[in-house]
Amino acid sequence: MHGVMRSLRSRSSLLADTRGANLVEYIILVGVIALIAIAGFKAFGNNVRAKVDEQAGSVSGINGAAQ
């Protein structure tokens, strides 16, 4: 009888232990943020690249005119 009670207590303590739950939540959160970032890069990547290239051209034009 005592062995059964100990077994039930140890099982209930395992069910009440939530230490690993926070890690799983953080992993899910990082995964969702990564998916949002990838979707943003796919949606706006070409526009951002065009703007960066445009600014790089204007900076190199200023540098070329100064020499």
C-alpha positions in Angstrom: 0.0 0.0 0.0 2.8 2.4 0.8 4.5 1.7 -2.5 1.3 2.6 -4.3 1.0 5.9 -2.4 4.6 6.8 -3.2 4.0 6.1 -6.8 1.0 8.3 -6.9 2.8 11.1 -5.1 5.8 11.0 -7.5 3.5 11.0 -10.5 1.5 14.0 -9.3 4.7 15.9 -8.6 5.8 15.2 -12.2 2.6 16.5 -13.5 2.9 19.7 -11.4 6.4 20.4 -12.6 6.3 23.1 -15.3 9.9 24.1 -15.4 10.3 23.0 -19.0 7.1 24.7 -20.2 8.7 28.1 -20.3 11.5 26.9 -22.6 9.0 25.5 -25.0 7.1 28.7 -25.0 10.2 30.7 -25.8 11.2 28.3 -28.6 7.7 28.7 -30.1 7.9 32.5 -29.8 11.3 32.7 -31.5 10.0 30.4 -34.3 7.0 32.7 -34.9 9.2 35.8 -34.9 11.5 34.1 -37.4 8.6 33.2 -39.7 7.3 36.8 -39.6 10.8 38.1 -40.4 11.1 35.7 -43.3 7.7 36.7 -44.7 8.7 40.4 -44.3 12.0 39.9 -46.2 10.1 38.1 -48.9 7.5 40.8 -49.2 9.7 43.8 -49.0 13.1 42.5 -49.9 13.2 43.8 -53.5 12.0 47.2 -52.5 14.6 47.5 -49.8 17.3 46.3 -52.1 16.3 48.9 -54.7 16.4 51.7 -52.1 19.8 50.6 -50.8 21.2 50.4 -54.3 19.8 53.9 -55.1 21.4 55.3 -51.9 24.7 53.6 -52.7 24.7 55.1 -56.1 24.0 58.6 -54.8 26.8 58.2 -52.2 29.3 57.0 -54.7 28.3 60.0 -57.0 29.0 62.4 -54.1 32.3 60.7 -53.4 33.3 60.8 -57.1 32.4 64.5 -57.4 34.5 65.3 -54.3 37.7 63.9 -55.8 
